[in-house]
Amino acid sequence: MSTELEISGMTCGHCVTAVTKALKSVPGVQDAQVDLKSGTAVVQGQADPGALVSAVVEEGYSAQVHAAL
């Protein structure tokens, strides 16, 4: 399963690293690809979408689920 998130507040490579690490820490995540330019993240695995959003928000960014694919 793949989940796409829209993330706002990222401005640099450090932001991408922080968001990627936060997403990968959520149980059920197999991989996470974060794109600074588009402001999106694609997460692979069986993680709860609400937990993904919470992990990003805890890092200081805004997130919402764009699509579960």
Contacts in CASP RR format, 6 or more apart in sequence:
PFRMAT RR
TARGET T0000
AUTHOR 0000-0000-0000
METHOD contacts of the structure
MODEL  1
MSTELEISGMTCGHCVTAVTKALKSVPGVQDAQVDLKSGTAVVQGQADPG
ALVSAVVEEGYSAQVHAAL
1 44 0 8 1.000
1 45 0 8 1.000
1 46 0 8 1.000
1 68 0 8 1.000
1 69 0 8 1.000
2 42 0 8 1.000
2 43 0 8 1.000
2 44 0 8 1.000
2 45 0 8 1.000
2 68 0 8 1.000
2 69 0 8 1.000
3 42 0 8 1.000
3 43 0 8 1.000
3 45 0 8 1.000
3 47 0 8 1.000
3 49 0 8 1.000
3 52 0 8 1.000
3 65 0 8 1.000
3 67 0 8 1.000
3 68 0 8 1.000
3 69 0 8 1.000
4 40 0 8 1.000
4 41 0 8 1.000
4 42 0 8 1.000
4 43 0 8 1.000
4 65 0 8 1.000
4 66 0 8 1.000
4 67 0 8 1.000
4 68 0 8 1.000
4 69 0 8 1.000
5 23 0 8 1.000
5 40 0 8 1.000
5 41 0 8 1.000
5 42 0 8 1.000
5 43 0 8 1.000
5 52 0 8 1.000
5 53 0 8 1.000
5 56 0 8 1.000
5 63 0 8 1.000
5 64 0 8 1.000
5 65 0 8 1.000
5 66 0 8 1.000
6 39 0 8 1.000
6 40 0 8 1.000
6 63 0 8 1.000
6 64 0 8 1.000
6 65 0 8 1.000
6 66 0 8 1.000
7 19 0 8 1.000
7 34 0 8 1.000
7 39 0 8 1.000
7 40 0 8 1.000
7 41 0 8 1.000
7 56 0 8 1.000
7 61 0 8 1.000
7 62 0 8 1.000
7 63 0 8 1.000
8 39 0 8 1.000
8 61 0 8 1.000
8 62 0 8 1.000
8 63 0 8 1.000
9 15 0 8 1.000
9 60 0 8 1.000
9 61 0 8 1.000
9 62 0 8 1.000
10 16 0 8 1.000
10 19 0 8 1.000
10 34 0 8 1.000
10 36 0 8 1.000
10 39 0 8 1.000
10 61 0 8 1.000
11 36 0 8 1.000
12 36 0 8 1.000
13 36 0 8 1.000
15 36 0 8 1.000
15 61 0 8 1.000
16 34 0 8 1.000
16 35 0 8 1.000
16 36 0 8 1.000
18 59 0 8 1.000
18 61 0 8 1.000
19 34 0 8 1.000
19 41 0 8 1.000
19 56 0 8 1.000
19 59 0 8 1.000
19 61 0 8 1.000
20 32 0 8 1.000
20 33 0 8 1.000
20 34 0 8 1.000
20 41 0 8 1.000
22 55 0 8 1.000
22 56 0 8 1.000
22 58 0 8 1.000
22 59 0 8 1.000
23 29 0 8 1.000
23 32 0 8 1.000
23 34 0 8 1.000
23 41 0 8 1.000
23 43 0 8 1.000
23 52 0 8 1.000
23 55 0 8 1.000
23 56 0 8 1.000
24 31 0 8 1.000
24 32 0 8 1.000
25 55 0 8 1.000
26 43 0 8 1.000
26 47 0 8 1.000
26 48 0 8 1.000
26 51 0 8 1.000
26 52 0 8 1.000
26 55 0 8 1.000
27 47 0 8 1.000
27 51 0 8 1.000
28 45 0 8 1.000
28 46 0 8 1.000
28 47 0 8 1.000
29 43 0 8 1.000
29 44 0 8 1.000
29 45 0 8 1.000
29 47 0 8 1.000
29 52 0 8 1.000
30 44 0 8 1.000
30 45 0 8 1.000
31 43 0 8 1.000
31 44 0 8 1.000
31 45 0 8 1.000
32 41 0 8 1.000
32 42 0 8 1.000
32 43 0 8 1.000
32 44 0 8 1.000
33 41 0 8 1.000
33 42 0 8 1.000
33 43 0 8 1.000
34 40 0 8 1.000
34 41 0 8 1.000
35 41 0 8 1.000
40 66 0 8 1.000
41 56 0 8 1.000
41 63 0 8 1.000
43 52 0 8 1.000
49 65 0 8 1.000
49 68 0 8 1.000
50 65 0 8 1.000
52 63 0 8 1.000
52 65 0 8 1.000
53 63 0 8 1.000
53 64 0 8 1.000
53 65 0 8 1.000
56 62 0 8 1.000
56 63 0 8 1.000
57 63 0 8 1.000
END
